[in-house]
Amino acid sequence: MRELVVLGTASQVPTRTRNHNGYLLRWDGEGLLFDPGEGTQRQMIHAGVAAAQVTRICLTHVHGDHCYGLPGVLSRMALDGVQHPVHLHYPASGEPMVRALVAVASPGVDLRLVPHGAAGHIAEDLEVRPLRHRIDAFGYRLTEPAGRTLLPERLAAAGIAGPEVGRLQREGRLRGVRLEDVSVPRAGQRFAFVMDTAPCAGAEELAETADLLVTECTFADDDAALAEQYLHLTAGQAGAIAGRAGARSLVLTHFSSRYTEVAELEGQARRRAGGAVVRAAEDLDRFGFPRRRAPEIGVREPGTDRPART
């Protein structure tokens, strides 16, 4: 299963209808918890999300609305007897804050601290890019490795069926038939998470061709001066990032408490988002990934000069 569960959508202070940040990404067998703000443990209960599902915790930065829920989540995991290791990723400059938060949590979790201080891969398929905020901040991108989509009509023509299909996938060749003869290239899915930042190269790189892009949307376009002062995105800027990147789906969050309704922010983002489907998130919303792009028959195979067979 691949699904984003939104646990909170408020920036700086919670409101009657918005909790502080918190986002759980279910990605196959992993559960990545992004920016657990205050109250995240309770929101997980409302969302029906068990603490045992969390395998990684990713902090973009150590402002309180993005990390003060960490002790509660870790304490719940300890109470529930979670046995698997939990990797905690965070900017290295935030080490004192992270250690203080971990110190007040209940012990018992096999917690692995994994600080980072520069752009690059920090775990298998997981990478970071620096953002432009008032303290060190990094966005995250998770990328599924590229693969191949099997074409049933080619398999049938080659006389391959049943268990032989799996064998061909494992071995790459069966009875003179190559895997590439009965399949076409398939791009891996991408998830990008961009929180507190002004427009910057890092945000653009993270968003590139994302299937599901989550961005902060703290201010309306009319409050662009405030956004620049505090180094946040306006709705239009968030939409423009998605549009330039060719993102397929954009989820807006991290709204200032000055806005009781965010429909106008959603509209401002949509006008600049190109072909992306735009949604302003509400607490406890769930977002699935768009359907995979249809295989492109006849395109050139990566790393070769030959066209894929039709």
ABEGO torsion letter per residue (X at the ends): XBBBBBABABBGBBBAABBBBEBBBBBEABBBBBGBBBGAAAAAAAAGBBAAABABBBBABABAAAAAAAAAAAAAAAAAGBABBBBBBBBAAAAAAAAAAAAABBBGBBBBBBBBABBEBABBGBBBBBBBBABBBBBBBBBBBBBBBBBAAAAAAAGBBEAAAAAAAAAGBBGGBBAAAABBBBBBBBBBBBBBBBBBAAAAAAABGBABBBBBBABBAAAAAAAAAAGBBBAAAAAAAAAAAGBABBBBBGBBAABABAAAAAAAAAAAAEABBBBBBBBGBBBBBBBBBBBBBGBBBBGBABBBBX
